[in-house]
């Protein structure tokens, strides 16, 4: 696998992160779509696993640039982790969506938009790091700021659910599980961006 082929593999897996983020975000906005979107999410997760296997096989043969190969191997694992976590979030949403309040999708729109934005930013950062370390750092800073916003929005959403007198405990617990899993997914997305940050500092 030459350098250009390796680059395209990274871009491919990062675009899968973007696509899964859109699918999951849209499911958050409209939980009725979860059953329809989940198979596509899981299919893209499987495809990412196969790309990771290809890249791992390639990195095992690298001897001339071991440190760079090690960093890229770490990056592909973090990207795969994001897809694993988003898939788990999709499964959670699918499992608990029948018990959440009717207005959950509307209330979760801001959270969903942040997930879509962060996954798109991560895909952009992966492609950008091949041409500009400084530009990749700027994008990763946006991910950091968006992650902080996710924590804030999630807290407010959960508090709103708790204070809603029309929601019973079953609805609250179901919504809370979905929100928690979404935040966990964003934390893993941020961890992937941190690998890009360290690579930028190291090789710039």
ZIQUIGI-V999190 format. One record per helix or strand of 2 or more residues. SS is the DSSP state (H for helix, E for strand). FROM is the first residue (numbers start at 1). TO is the last residue. Records with the same first field share a line. If there is no record, write none. Layout:
SS: FROM-TO ; FROM-TO
This chain:
H: 3-29 ; 31-60 ; 66-99 ; 104-107 ; 109-128 ; 133-163 ; 169-203
